[in-house]
Amino acid sequence: MELSRKIIILIYGRAFSFLISLAIPIALTRLLLKEDYGTYQQLVMIYSIIQAILLLGIPQSLLYYYPRNEKENHSLLIKQTWSIVAYSAIFVIIATWGSSELMKNMFPEHHLQPFIFLIGVYTGIMLLVMPLQNLLVLEGKESLAMKTMIGFTVIDIIVLPSAAWFNPSTLGMVHGIIATAILKAILVLGYIYLNYLNKEHLGNTYYKEQLAYGIPVGLTAMIGIINVNVDKYLVAMFFSTSVFGVYYLGSLWAPIFGWLTQSASQVIIPRLSKAHKDKNLTEMRDLYNKSTEKLSFLFFPLTIFLILMAEPLIITMFTEKFIDTIPIFTIYMILLPTYPFRIGWILMASGQTKFLLRLAILMSATNILLSYYLITTLDGENRLLGIPFATVTVTWLSMFIIVYQSVSTLQSRISEVYPWKKIFTIIGISLLSGIPVFALLSFNLPNLVLLVASGIIYGLIFLYSSFKFNIWGESEIKLIKSFWVLKNS
C-alpha cells in the first residue's frame, strides 16, 4: 500500500472519529450541570497525565522492536508488551486507592476525592487498550486501525450520553467511562489472544531493553501533555468548576486537530529518518517542504473559517449557556497556523529528541510563569483570557525555535526549506474566501443555517481559487480517487 494511502486512511479514521465524537460534548453540556461537567473534565485531564506516565512509552517501543524481530518472535514481543502495561495497570489501581484514602483523611471536602480511585480503575483498564493502534499499523492493517478508531468512538457515543441520562452527575459519567473502557479492553485482549498469546513464544524476553527505550519516550509524551494542559491546571486552581467547564470547551479544539499531523507523522518520519541515515539532506528538505505545503493547505483556511464562525458554532453545539466560551475559542484558533511549522519532524528524524524534551520543559515553565503573571495582574474577565493568550504566545515562540533548528539541521536557507510563495498564496485565498462569509454574519440568520451556508460558500470559493492557483490539481484528485477505490475494494 502506498504511503499516501496509509496517511489518508489514518487521517480519515481520526477525522471521522473526531467529528462524530462531537456528539458527546453536545449531549453532555445539555444533560449535566456546568459544575458536574467541569469536574468530569478535570478528571479526564488527570487521566491523561497518569496514562502518559504509566504507559512508559510502550506503544512507541513497539514501533522500534516489531520491525526488528522476525515474524515468529512477534508473539513474544506482544506478550511482553501487554505484560508491562498489565503490571502498570495494577500499580495505578492500587496507587489511586491509596491516594483516595489519603485524601479522605487530609482533604475530606475536596470535590475530586470520591472519584480518584474510580479514575484509577478507568486508567488501568485503558492502559491495556492503548498499544493496539500502533500494533495494527505495524501489521499493515491500516483499514482495521481506522475501523477500530471509529468503533471505539461509537462505543463512547452510545455509553457516555446514556450514563449522563440515567445519572446526570459526575459519578454517573465516571461509571460511564469505566463501562466504555471494559468494552474496549475485552475487544483488544480478545484480538491479542487470538493472534499472539495462544501461540508459542520463541526467544528470550528483553523487558529491560524495551523499558530502556520506552521510558524516555514516555517522559517526552508526559511533558507534552502537561504542556498542552498547563493552562487548564491553572484554571482549575484559580477558578470554579463551572468556569473550568466553559474554559475547557474553548481550549478543546486547537489540540484536537493534532490528529492531522499525528497521522502524517506515522508515515513521514520513517522516510525522513532513512534519508537522514543516508545523509541525504536534499531528500529530507524536499519531503519536508511538500509536507508543510500540504499542512498549510489544511490549517490556514481552517483558521480563518473557524474564527469567523466562532459564535454560531459554539451556540449551536453547546447552547447559549456556554457563550462565554467564544472568546477563549477564538484566541485558541490562532494556534492552528503554527501546526505546519512546529511539527518537529526533522528534529525527531535526526535524533534530536533531547532537544525537543528540553524545549517542551522550557516552554511549559514559560507558559506557567506568563499565565500566573497575567492572572495576578489582570482584572475581571481578562484574568481568564490571559491564560489562552499566554499559551498562544508561548506556542508561537516554540514554533520559531523549531523552525530555526530544523533549517539549521538541513543546512539550508529558510527560503529553501519552506514553500513561502505557496504558503502566502494559501493565506491570501483563505482571507479572500472569508469575505462573503463575513458579509453573511450581518444577516439575522439562524445559527445552523449560517454555519451550513458559510461552510458551503467558503469551501467552494477556497477550493476553486486554490485550484486555479495550482495549489492542488490532478495528483490530489487521483489520490482521492485511489482512496475511494481502496475503501470500496
C-alpha positions as CSV (number, residue, x, y, z in Angstrom):
1,M,0.0,0.0,0.0
2,E,1.3,3.4,-0.9
3,L,2.4,5.7,1.9
4,S,0.0,8.4,0.8
5,R,-2.9,6.0,1.1
6,K,-1.8,5.0,4.6
7,I,-1.8,8.6,5.6
8,I,-5.2,9.2,4.2
9,I,-6.7,6.1,5.9
10,L,-5.3,7.1,9.3
11,I,-6.4,10.8,8.8
12,Y,-9.9,9.6,7.7
13,G,-10.2,7.4,10.8
14,R,-9.2,10.1,13.2
15,A,-11.2,12.9,11.4
16,F,-14.4,10.9,11.3
17,S,-13.9,9.8,14.9
18,F,-13.4,13.4,15.9
19,L,-16.5,14.6,14.0
20,I,-18.8,12.0,15.4
21,S,-17.3,12.4,18.9
22,L,-18.6,16.0,18.9
23,A,-21.9,14.4,19.8
24,I,-20.6,13.7,23.2
25,P,-19.9,17.2,24.5
26,I,-23.1,18.4,22.7
27,A,-25.1,15.9,24.7
28,L,-23.2,16.3,28.0
29,T,-23.5,20.0,28.1
30,R,-27.2,19.6,27.8
31,L,-27.6,16.8,30.3
32,L,-25.1,17.9,33.0
33,L,-24.8,21.0,35.2
34,K,-21.9,23.2,34.4
35,E,-20.3,22.2,37.8
36,D,-20.6,18.5,37.0
37,Y,-19.3,18.9,33.5
38,G,-16.3,20.9,34.8
39,T,-15.5,18.3,37.4
40,Y,-15.8,15.5,34.8
41,Q,-13.3,17.3,32.5
42,Q,-10.9,17.8,35.4
43,L,-10.9,14.0,36.0
44,V,-10.3,13.4,32.3
45,M,-7.4,15.7,32.5
46,I,-6.0,13.8,35.4
47,Y,-6.4,10.6,33.5
48,S,-4.5,11.9,30.5
49,I,-1.5,12.7,32.7
50,I,-1.5,9.4,34.6
51,Q,-1.9,7.5,31.4
52,A,1.1,9.2,29.7
53,I,3.3,8.4,32.6
54,L,2.3,4.8,33.2
55,L,2.3,3.8,29.5
56,L,6.1,4.1,29.9
57,G,6.4,4.8,26.1
58,I,5.4,1.1,25.4
59,P,3.2,1.8,22.4
60,Q,6.1,3.7,20.8
61,S,8.6,1.0,21.7
62,L,6.5,-1.4,19.5
63,L,7.4,0.8,16.5
64,Y,11.1,0.2,17.3
65,Y,11.1,-3.5,18.2
66,Y,8.4,-5.0,16.0
67,P,10.2,-4.4,12.6
68,R,13.5,-5.6,14.1
69,N,12.0,-9.0,15.1
70,E,11.3,-12.0,12.9
71,K,7.6,-12.9,12.5
72,E,8.0,-16.0,14.7
73,N,9.2,-13.7,17.6
74,H,6.4,-11.3,17.4
75,S,4.2,-13.2,19.8
76,L,6.9,-12.9,22.5
77,L,7.1,-9.2,22.0
78,I,3.4,-8.8,22.2
79,K,3.2,-10.9,25.3
80,Q,6.0,-8.9,26.9
81,T,4.3,-5.5,25.8
82,W,1.0,-6.3,27.3
83,S,2.6,-7.8,30.4
84,I,4.3,-4.5,31.1
85,V,1.1,-2.5,30.7
86,A,-0.8,-5.0,32.8
87,Y,1.7,-4.5,35.7
88,S,1.4,-0.8,35.2
89,A,-2.4,-1.1,35.3
90,I,-2.3,-3.0,38.6
91,F,0.0,-0.3,40.0
92,V,-2.2,2.6,39.1
93,I,-5.3,1.0,40.6
94,I,-3.5,0.3,43.9
95,A,-1.9,3.7,43.9
96,T,-5.1,5.6,43.3
97,W,-6.9,3.6,46.0
98,G,-4.2,4.7,48.5
99,S,-4.3,8.3,47.3
100,S,-8.1,8.3,47.7
101,E,-7.8,7.1,51.2
102,L,-5.2,9.7,52.0
103,M,-7.3,12.5,50.5
104,K,-10.3,11.2,52.6
105,N,-8.2,11.9,55.7
106,M,-6.4,15.0,54.7
107,F,-8.9,16.7,52.4
108,P,-12.3,15.1,53.1
109,E,-14.2,18.0,51.5
110,H,-12.3,18.1,48.2
111,H,-14.7,17.7,45.3
112,L,-12.4,15.2,43.4
113,Q,-11.8,12.9,46.4
114,P,-14.8,10.5,45.7
115,F,-13.6,9.9,42.2
116,I,-9.8,9.4,42.5
117,F,-10.0,5.6,42.9
118,L,-12.5,5.2,40.1
119,I,-10.4,7.3,37.7
120,G,-7.5,5.0,38.6
121,V,-9.6,1.9,37.7
122,Y,-10.5,3.6,34.4
123,T,-6.9,4.4,33.7
124,G,-5.7,0.9,34.5
125,I,-8.2,-0.7,32.1
126,M,-7.4,1.8,29.3
127,L,-3.7,1.1,29.6
128,L,-4.5,-2.4,28.2
129,V,-6.1,-0.7,25.2
130,M,-3.6,1.9,24.2
131,P,-0.9,-0.1,22.3
132,L,-3.4,-1.6,19.8
133,Q,-3.3,1.2,17.3
134,N,0.4,1.1,16.8
135,L,0.3,-2.7,16.6
136,L,-2.3,-2.6,13.8
137,V,-0.3,-0.1,11.8
138,L,2.8,-2.3,12.2
139,E,0.8,-5.3,11.0
140,G,-0.1,-3.3,7.8
141,K,-3.8,-3.3,8.9
142,E,-4.4,0.5,8.5
143,S,-8.0,-0.1,7.5
144,L,-8.6,-2.1,10.6
145,A,-6.9,0.6,12.6
146,M,-9.3,3.1,11.1
147,K,-12.3,1.0,11.8
148,T,-11.1,0.5,15.4
149,M,-10.8,4.2,16.0
150,I,-14.3,4.7,14.7
151,G,-15.7,1.7,16.6
152,F,-14.3,2.8,19.9
153,T,-15.7,6.3,19.4
154,V,-19.1,4.8,18.6
155,I,-18.9,3.0,22.0
156,D,-18.2,6.3,23.7
157,I,-21.1,8.0,21.9
158,I,-23.6,5.3,22.9
159,V,-22.5,4.8,26.5
160,L,-21.5,8.2,27.8
161,P,-24.7,10.2,27.0
162,S,-26.7,7.2,28.2
163,A,-24.8,7.3,31.5
164,A,-25.5,11.0,31.8
165,W,-29.2,10.4,31.0
166,F,-29.6,7.8,33.7
167,N,-27.4,9.6,36.3
168,P,-26.8,13.2,35.3
169,S,-23.8,13.7,37.7
170,T,-20.1,13.4,37.8
171,L,-20.4,9.9,39.4
172,G,-22.7,8.8,36.5
173,M,-20.1,10.0,34.0
174,V,-17.2,8.1,35.8
175,H,-19.3,4.9,35.8
176,G,-19.9,5.5,32.1
177,I,-16.3,5.9,31.1
178,I,-15.4,2.7,33.1
179,A,-18.0,0.8,31.2
180,T,-16.5,2.0,27.8
181,A,-13.0,1.0,29.0
182,I,-14.2,-2.5,29.9
183,L,-15.8,-3.0,26.5
184,K,-12.7,-1.8,24.7
185,A,-10.4,-3.9,26.8
186,I,-12.4,-7.0,26.1
187,L,-12.1,-6.4,22.3
188,V,-8.4,-5.6,22.5
189,L,-7.5,-8.6,24.7
190,G,-9.5,-10.9,22.5
191,Y,-7.6,-9.8,19.4
192,I,-4.3,-10.1,21.2
193,Y,-5.1,-13.6,22.5
194,L,-6.3,-14.9,19.2
195,N,-3.4,-13.5,17.2
196,Y,-0.5,-13.8,19.6
197,L,-1.0,-15.1,23.1
198,N,-2.2,-18.5,22.2
199,K,0.8,-19.2,20.1
200,E,4.2,-20.5,21.0
201,H,6.7,-17.8,22.3
202,L,10.2,-18.2,20.9
203,G,13.3,-16.5,22.2
204,N,14.3,-14.7,25.4
205,T,12.4,-11.8,27.0
206,Y,14.0,-8.4,27.0
207,Y,11.9,-6.3,29.4
208,K,14.9,-4.2,30.4
209,E,15.8,-3.2,26.9
210,Q,12.2,-2.4,26.0
211,L,11.7,-0.2,29.1
212,A,15.1,1.5,28.5
213,Y,13.8,2.5,25.1
214,G,10.3,3.3,26.1
215,I,10.6,5.3,29.3
216,P,12.4,8.4,27.8
217,V,9.8,8.5,25.1
218,G,7.1,8.3,27.7
219,L,8.7,11.2,29.7
220,T,8.6,13.3,26.5
221,A,5.0,12.4,25.9
222,M,4.2,13.3,29.6
223,I,5.9,16.7,29.2
224,G,4.0,17.3,26.0
225,I,0.6,16.5,27.6
226,I,1.4,18.7,30.6
227,N,2.4,21.5,28.2
228,V,-0.9,21.2,26.4
229,N,-2.9,21.1,29.6
230,V,-0.9,23.5,31.8
231,D,-3.5,26.3,31.1
232,K,-6.3,24.0,32.3
233,Y,-4.4,23.2,35.6
234,L,-4.2,27.0,36.3
235,V,-7.9,27.5,35.5
236,A,-8.7,24.6,37.9
237,M,-6.6,26.3,40.6
238,F,-7.8,29.8,40.3
239,F,-11.4,29.5,39.1
240,S,-14.6,27.5,39.8
241,T,-15.5,24.2,38.2
242,S,-18.3,25.9,36.2
243,V,-15.7,28.3,34.8
244,F,-13.4,25.3,34.1
245,G,-16.1,23.7,32.0
246,V,-16.5,26.9,29.9
247,Y,-12.8,27.2,29.5
248,Y,-12.3,23.5,28.6
249,L,-14.8,23.8,25.7
250,G,-12.9,26.8,24.3
251,S,-9.5,25.2,24.7
252,L,-10.5,21.8,23.4
253,W,-10.4,22.4,19.7
254,A,-6.9,23.5,18.7
255,P,-5.0,20.5,20.2
256,I,-7.6,18.1,18.7
257,F,-6.5,19.0,15.2
258,G,-3.2,17.4,16.0
259,W,-4.7,14.1,14.5
260,L,-3.8,15.6,11.1
261,T,-0.1,15.9,11.9
262,Q,-0.1,12.7,14.0
263,S,-1.4,10.6,11.1
264,A,1.1,12.1,8.7
265,S,4.0,11.7,11.1
266,Q,3.5,7.9,11.4
267,V,4.3,7.7,7.7
268,I,6.6,10.7,7.0
269,I,9.1,10.4,9.9
270,P,10.4,7.0,9.0
271,R,11.2,8.3,5.5
272,L,12.9,11.3,6.9
273,S,14.8,9.1,9.3
274,K,16.0,6.9,6.5
275,A,17.1,9.9,4.4
276,H,19.0,11.3,7.4
277,K,20.7,7.9,7.9
278,D,21.8,8.1,4.2
279,K,22.9,11.7,4.8
280,N,20.6,12.8,2.0
281,L,19.6,16.2,3.3
282,T,18.2,17.3,0.0
283,E,15.6,14.5,0.1
284,M,14.7,15.4,3.7
285,R,14.3,19.1,2.7
286,D,12.1,18.3,-0.3
287,L,9.9,15.9,1.6
288,Y,9.5,18.3,4.5
289,N,8.9,21.2,2.0
290,K,6.0,19.3,0.4
291,S,4.6,18.2,3.8
292,T,4.5,21.8,5.2
293,E,2.7,22.9,2.0
294,K,0.0,20.3,2.3
295,L,-0.5,21.1,6.0
296,S,-0.7,24.8,5.3
297,F,-3.4,24.0,2.7
298,L,-5.4,22.5,5.6
299,F,-4.7,24.7,8.6
300,F,-4.8,28.2,7.2
301,P,-8.3,28.1,5.7
302,L,-9.5,26.2,8.8
303,T,-8.2,29.0,11.0
304,I,-10.0,31.8,9.1
305,F,-13.3,29.9,8.8
306,L,-13.4,28.8,12.5
307,I,-12.6,32.3,13.7
308,L,-15.4,33.8,11.6
309,M,-17.8,31.0,12.7
310,A,-16.9,31.0,16.4
311,E,-20.2,32.4,17.8
312,P,-22.7,30.4,15.7
313,L,-20.6,27.3,16.1
314,I,-20.4,27.5,19.9
315,I,-24.0,28.4,20.4
316,T,-25.3,25.7,18.0
317,M,-23.2,23.0,19.7
318,F,-23.3,23.9,23.3
319,T,-26.2,26.4,23.7
320,E,-26.1,30.0,24.9
321,K,-25.3,28.6,28.4
322,F,-21.6,28.4,27.2
323,I,-21.5,31.7,25.3
324,D,-18.5,32.7,27.4
325,T,-16.5,30.0,25.6
326,I,-16.4,32.1,22.4
327,P,-13.5,34.5,23.1
328,I,-11.4,31.6,24.5
329,F,-12.2,29.5,21.4
330,T,-11.2,32.4,19.2
331,I,-7.9,33.0,20.9
332,Y,-7.0,29.3,20.6
333,M,-7.7,29.3,16.9
334,I,-4.7,31.4,16.5
335,L,-2.7,28.3,17.3
336,L,-3.7,26.5,14.1
337,P,-1.3,28.3,11.7
338,T,1.6,27.0,13.8
339,Y,0.9,23.4,13.1
340,P,2.7,23.1,9.7
341,F,5.9,24.7,11.2
342,R,6.1,23.2,14.8
343,I,5.7,19.6,13.9
344,G,9.4,18.9,14.7
345,W,9.7,16.0,12.2
346,I,13.2,17.0,11.1
347,L,14.4,17.0,14.7
348,M,12.8,13.7,15.5
349,A,14.1,12.0,12.3
350,S,17.6,13.3,13.1
351,G,17.6,12.0,16.7
352,Q,17.2,15.4,18.4
353,T,14.6,14.2,20.9
354,K,16.5,15.5,23.9
355,F,16.4,19.0,22.3
356,L,12.6,18.6,21.9
357,L,12.3,17.5,25.5
358,R,14.3,20.4,26.8
359,L,12.3,22.8,24.6
360,A,9.0,21.3,25.9
361,I,10.2,21.8,29.5
362,L,11.3,25.4,28.9
363,M,8.1,26.3,27.1
364,S,6.0,24.7,29.8
365,A,7.8,26.7,32.5
366,T,7.5,29.9,30.5
367,N,3.8,29.3,30.0
368,I,3.2,28.8,33.7
369,L,5.1,31.9,34.6
370,L,3.4,34.1,32.0
371,S,0.0,32.7,32.8
372,Y,0.4,33.3,36.5
373,Y,1.6,36.8,35.9
374,L,-1.4,37.6,33.8
375,I,-3.8,36.0,36.2
376,T,-2.5,38.0,39.1
377,T,-2.2,41.4,37.3
378,L,-5.3,41.5,35.1
379,D,-8.8,42.2,36.3
380,G,-12.3,40.9,35.6
381,E,-12.8,38.7,32.6
382,N,-9.3,39.5,31.3
383,R,-7.9,37.3,34.1
384,L,-9.3,34.2,32.4
385,L,-8.5,35.4,28.8
386,G,-4.9,36.0,29.9
387,I,-4.3,32.2,30.2
388,P,-5.1,31.3,26.5
389,F,-3.1,34.4,25.5
390,A,-0.1,33.1,27.3
391,T,-0.4,29.7,25.8
392,V,-0.7,31.0,22.3
393,T,2.2,33.4,22.8
394,V,4.5,30.6,24.1
395,T,3.4,28.2,21.3
396,W,4.3,30.7,18.6
397,L,7.7,31.2,20.3
398,S,8.3,27.5,20.3
399,M,7.4,27.4,16.6
400,F,10.1,29.9,15.7
401,I,12.7,27.9,17.7
402,I,11.7,24.6,16.0
403,V,11.8,26.3,12.5
404,Y,15.3,27.7,13.3
405,Q,16.6,24.3,14.5
406,S,15.1,22.5,11.5
407,V,16.6,24.9,9.0
408,S,20.0,24.5,10.7
409,T,19.7,20.7,10.7
410,L,19.0,20.7,7.0
411,Q,21.9,23.1,6.3
412,S,19.7,25.1,4.0
413,R,18.2,28.6,3.7
414,I,14.8,29.1,5.2
415,S,13.5,30.0,1.7
416,E,14.5,26.5,0.5
417,V,13.0,24.6,3.4
418,Y,9.5,26.2,3.3
419,P,7.4,26.9,0.2
420,W,6.7,30.5,1.1
421,K,5.2,31.5,-2.2
422,K,2.5,28.9,-2.0
423,I,2.0,29.5,1.7
424,F,1.3,33.2,1.2
425,T,-0.9,32.3,-1.7
426,I,-2.9,30.0,0.6
427,I,-3.2,32.7,3.2
428,G,-4.4,35.2,0.6
429,I,-7.0,32.8,-0.8
430,S,-8.2,31.9,2.8
431,L,-8.8,35.6,3.5
432,L,-10.5,36.2,0.2
433,S,-12.8,33.2,0.8
434,G,-13.8,34.7,4.1
435,I,-15.1,38.0,2.7
436,P,-18.6,36.7,1.7
437,V,-18.8,34.7,4.9
438,F,-18.1,37.9,6.9
439,A,-20.9,39.6,4.9
440,L,-23.3,36.8,5.8
441,L,-22.7,37.5,9.5
442,S,-24.6,40.8,9.1
443,F,-27.8,38.9,8.3
444,N,-30.0,37.7,11.1
445,L,-29.9,34.1,10.0
446,P,-30.4,31.1,12.3
447,N,-27.0,29.8,13.6
448,L,-27.4,26.4,11.9
449,V,-28.3,27.9,8.6
450,L,-25.4,30.3,8.9
451,L,-23.0,27.5,9.6
452,V,-24.1,25.4,6.6
453,A,-24.3,28.2,4.2
454,S,-21.0,29.7,5.2
455,G,-19.3,26.3,5.1
456,I,-20.5,25.7,1.5
457,I,-19.6,29.2,0.3
458,Y,-16.2,29.3,1.9
459,G,-15.3,25.8,0.8
460,L,-16.3,26.3,-2.8
461,I,-14.5,29.7,-3.2
462,F,-11.4,28.3,-1.5
463,L,-11.2,25.1,-3.5
464,Y,-11.9,26.8,-6.8
465,S,-9.4,29.6,-6.2
466,S,-6.7,27.3,-4.9
467,F,-7.2,25.0,-7.9
468,K,-6.8,28.0,-10.3
469,F,-3.6,29.0,-8.5
470,N,-2.2,25.4,-8.8
471,I,-2.2,24.8,-5.1
472,W,-3.8,21.4,-5.8
473,G,-4.6,19.6,-9.0
474,E,-4.7,16.3,-10.8
475,S,-2.3,14.4,-8.5
476,E,-4.6,15.2,-5.5
477,I,-7.7,14.2,-7.5
478,K,-6.0,10.9,-8.4
479,L,-5.1,10.3,-4.7
480,I,-8.6,10.9,-3.5
481,K,-9.9,8.5,-6.2
482,S,-7.4,5.9,-5.2
483,F,-8.6,6.2,-1.6
484,W,-12.2,5.6,-2.6
485,V,-11.2,2.6,-4.7
486,L,-9.4,1.2,-1.7
487,K,-12.3,1.9,0.6
488,N,-14.8,0.1,-1.7
489,S,-12.5,-2.8,-2.5
